[in-house]
Amino acid sequence: MEALRQELDDLKASALDQIDQSADPAQLEQARVQYLGRKARLTAILRQLVALPPQERPVIGLLANQVKQAIEERIAARRTALESVPSDEVLATDRIDVTLPGRWPTVGRLHPLTQIIREICRIFAEMGFAVIEGPEVEWDYYNFEALNIPEDHPAREMWDTFWIDPTSAQVDKPMLLRTHTSPMQIRIMEQTKPPIRVVVPGKCYRYEAVDASHESQFHQIEGLAVDEGITFADLKGTLYAFVRRLFGDERKIRFRCDYFPFVEPGVDMSIDCFRCKGAGCRLCKMSGWLEILGAGMVHPNVLARVGYDPARYTGFAFGMGPARVAMLKYGIEDIRLFHDNDLRFLQQFP
Ligand code: PHE
């Protein structure tokens, strides 16, 4: 019995030693087979316990099982340790090159129209104009009537209108998709008192044949300033400052008479062509001038309509198409490009 006990002790010592020495999972498996496998000495001892004298059996049985358990536990611990250590092969090939440049995530960007609208509004905001928005579905009253364009007025021809079906909209007054941002002039004047300085960016709609310079949905930016003593010189100075911020310091501007029922006098404004400096080129169609907006002094009828005394208050208003401004600024020749969603186009406006 003493000899068997000694043998088990030796077995345990050499097994644990060999397990600890094993350098990789294959060597560890070899040790397992050698000490716990079918042909292992320990297995034989356990199997032959019945052959031992009855008084030796429990002592040896207990000891042999303890040895077996100790070996199993040591194997499990060693396996975990070996698995957490990368092999030489992995260490040799799996290098991190910290000098490699990183991969850029793909980032989105603002649409060129959004960029130009923000740029224009920022310029006016810095001059003290508030930026506000208004409804795209509008009453006839604000889009036309209150802007000095009565129902039978031929000037309505200037704006081909999408009308809202009054039955399906369940309204008893005519409703439309706004054809310009000018109705916001009325809404703002109705709700506040002078002094007023606002710009209004927003979408407008016209029943239009779509071509390289017209779309049925487009943006406008309206401007309105009303106070005592506002003159055409204020309109001119404000638009001068704006144009020079957006198109460069030497820009000249030119006003020509134009007709809009809600302003008097009414003008259209051009800038000298920044491409050819007025000499004449393809961009300005050889004229030297680029038309960028309509403007004028708020008509007394419009002021009176919102309850302002036209003898006391005067104001100026202007309206521009940011798509046209962007087309001129970036040399874009077809307005439809803005909504084609072609990345080759959009990516040019980082
Ligand atoms: N609302 C006019 C248009 O769409 C532009 C404009 C605005 C003209 C303000 C004068 C003053 O054509």
Residues whose N, C-alpha, C, O or C-beta is under 5 A from the ligand:
A	BS01	LIG	T179 H180 S182 F260 V263 G294 A295 G296 A317 F318 G319
